[in-house]
Amino acid sequence: QKIRVPEGLKNVPTLSLLDLLIEMYNKVGPDKRWEDIREILEKEGIGRIWFNGRWILIVTDLELVKDVITRTDLYPKALLEEFFPGSLLAQYYGTNVVFSNGDDWKRHRRIANPSFRNLPIYVFVESAMKLLDVMERVDNKPIEVKSLMHGLTLDVLGKSAFGFDFNNLEEPNNVYVTTFNEVMEELGKQIYFLMSFLEYIIPRTKAIEKVEKLNNLYDRIVEKKSKSLKTGEIDKKIENNSADLLEHMIHACNDPENQTLTSEELRHNLAIFMLAGHDTTANSLTTILYLLAVHKDVQKKVRDEILHVLGDDLTPNSEQQKELKYMNMVINENLRLYPPVATLPRRFTSQEIKFRNYVIPAKTPIVLFIYGIHHSSKNWEDPEKFIPERFENEKHDHYAWLSFGGGNRLCLGINFSLIEQRIMLCAILRKYEVSLPADSIHKDKLKLAPECSGTMGPHPVPLIFKRRTE
Ligand code: HEM
């Protein structure tokens, strides 16, 4: 019954499950996945694969992509609790602004929105200065950039999301950093995505303990900040623009006219911000530094622009950020080539949908393969080439660049991430020249790691940062 192909999907080309299992076994990145399914998807824009007991549609066709992105009523998100009921993953993230639908999502988004309109930029600047201190100590020797950027973005998020200093850049082995990393590792274990029933047979006692430790930290912070609302401390911070995301959310919850979030829901949102905003920005900073190290001409052009726009300033203010036009093109092109969210979280059809001569039954899972959309020669000329200028006049189809998703589920942290990236790039490039060591494993091509907890990034990337003398 479960393997039987629904009548309306019979003509949808089949994607090989064996290939997928081999890819998972070999721990390859989404580039290899794309290589295996490219021919079918460039031709048809849709394929079906039997995975985890059901037929799933993998989509790159822009017409259907647009429909999925804009019609959230027809294609709601698959919620963790529905797909992995009772799992550690579902318990840890609960319902939050990323994993919710309809009115529930509106409630989360309404509370979260003000936080992202008032970003604590000073946190980004402070962290950029700390990053330069760390680089100063390793001048001219290769630095592993992926872990450095992960340390940096964890610090930035900890401070700007809930005023907590993980201090990962200076003290990577402190208890909160290790607990956070261990929890992320546990929740990203592929085996539980492949065989979710395992969790019900063998209880994950150690993993549960770690999750509880982290939850306790979040709970204590939520409790403390909720108290400071009563003393008027949060209002003062909002007035002088120094409130963190959680303080903004607690403030927005204090609204007798509207439905608010419980303390547990606030914690679930903190947990998802840490996931959504940490690896993603760290990976894009890593891949962009790699691209700049390999394309020295582009690196020079970005640096010249920084020096021209910033003058003696070390980091850009919001006006200067708009003037960094070439840097913004490079950032977009980096996110096209290496989209940190390579596969959009799964949707499913809420009713039967007709698409071309196919009839997609209700409750069919749908996955938009962003990596494929970004690398399809149907959408981009020379898709494998790094050409920042392609973003000069934005001639591409609106739905062919989906690094931050789209429609009303567009990434809430888009400005957060872009500002963070610009500030870090300005700080690094005006002081250092970046290059790839001669013996790098990425000499011919950036080697991508498998997606982990929904994000894609490269294998470790050592780069050399040579202090500029000019
Ligand atoms: C390069 C960095 C980032 C990338 C590539 C990225 C990508 C995405 C994508 C593709 C989505 C859409 C998911 C979907 O439609 O299912 C999304 C949603 C979201 N992102 Fe980001 N993100 C980044 C940074 C951040 C940061 C820094 C934060 C927060 C601190 C954040 C918070 C969110 C949230 C809360 C949503 C859910 C929005 C909603 O459904 O209403 N993201 N992100």
Residues whose N, C-alpha, C, O or C-beta is under 5 A from the ligand:
A	BS01	HEM	V97 V98 F273 A276 G277 T280 T281 S284 P340 V341 P345 L402 S403 F404 G405 N408 R409 L410 C411 L412 G413 F416 S417
